[in-house]
Amino acid sequence: MATNEGLMEKIVSLCKRRGFVYQGSEIYGGLAGTWDYGPLGVALKKNIENLWWKRFVLDREDVYGVDAAILMNQEVWKASGHVGGFNDPMVECQKCKHRFREDHLEDKEKCPDCGGKLGAARQFNMMFKTQIGAMEDETSVSYLRPETAQGIFVNFKNILDTFHPKLPFGIAQIGKAFRNEIAPRDFIFRVRELEQMEIEYFVRESEWKKHFDYFLDQQTAFLEQDLGLTKSKIHPVDVPAEDRAHYSKHSIDTEFDFPIGQKELLGLAYRTDYDLGAHTKASGTDLSYYDEEAKERFVPHVIEPTFGVGRLLLAVLSDAYAEDEQNGETRVFLKFKPSVAPVKAAVFPLLKNKPELVAYAREVYQNLKRDIPQIMWDDNGNVGKRYRRQDEIGTPFCITIDFDTLGETPEMKDTVTVRDRDTGEQERVVVAELSSYVQRKIAG
Ligand code: ATP
């Protein structure tokens, strides 16, 4: 797919205008590679995370959740290979001093910003280094974790000892990770502080391929069924050996047609017994598994499905962005799947200066909110303006309380208008059935 810079600009601007995503530290001119999520962005992010947690943890019996500390003993990162090997090749322009990731440049000699000559590539470690405590020496060094995976590996034994799971089983985690990207860019696509959702799924070596294929299917199912992303924009791509991470023997990235082109959305790696083996050796703690039936002890191999929350959010936003013509005006709407939408329904009184309409509408709003928390109240401007506002944040249903609700047309008493975001069609729904009506629509 070609890049669509115009679309990216529209999304960035909508995100700021409507409170999805703001630039980090904006009042100080920003901080490159950081973004802050506003109320609607948080809601969207939590929906994505909850759908993920439901599919990969709650709906299963074999996956355990953890939430490990971001700061870890520096030995973890030496053993995992990140201190020595988590590098990107960096080049600097000799004229303007701008820095680039060499593997992202088409012309490796010439600066894409000023045309100056680029220097030689050198390896740049992407971990943020910090000091723990008041003493500043080598023993106090720590790092902000560059992946959530190691927090899982160091808890492997805890899960074995407390839950006694049988192989195969997995451990899942959602959390922050930090990478000192040489050139953060493309809005929330490449950032320095990110959020990952990862599973380490422990298997017998002989069965790795079966589980790998299964999780590739699960990843696609999550994108298509849970997030409602367009199938034709999703592309699994084999990662050639020279591009794989140092721990991986086989990787498939799932790429997506973003407005910036086809790029990596998430990954799947066969990490072998690399990590458990390395931590056993470095820590002196036995991280093997004893199979009671086969009476054998071995270090399990691992399949890792890994997801970046920000990239998923950008995929959902860009896939949902739509424009059409209504009453001679361009309408912008986000056609989110209702289960993903940050606001499920908005409730309005037809007029805000009619106390009897407002009182009825407040009651409808409060009753609905008890069953479905993501409901919004809106009484600003006229109904047409409210529809535009709700369309722009992707609210699937707008519910209006009018004089017919109060009984002006007797057979319409205690019914409300429900307007569909995508078609603009309106339906009259009985108030007593409103909650189950909306819930049914959200469930799809
Ligand atoms: P890339 O090649 O784009 O730098 P990667 O191959 O280094 O990514 P992984 O190490 O596989 O990425 O990380 C797993 C997932 O975490 C990625 O698929 C992506 O969704 C997310 N991710 C990684 N780095 C970033 C980043 N700098 N900003 C946003 N998301 C990221």
Residues whose N, C-alpha, C, O or C-beta is under 5 A from the ligand:
A	BS01	ATP	R179 E181 I188 F189 R190 V191 L194 E264 L265 L266 G267 T306 F307 G308 G310 R311
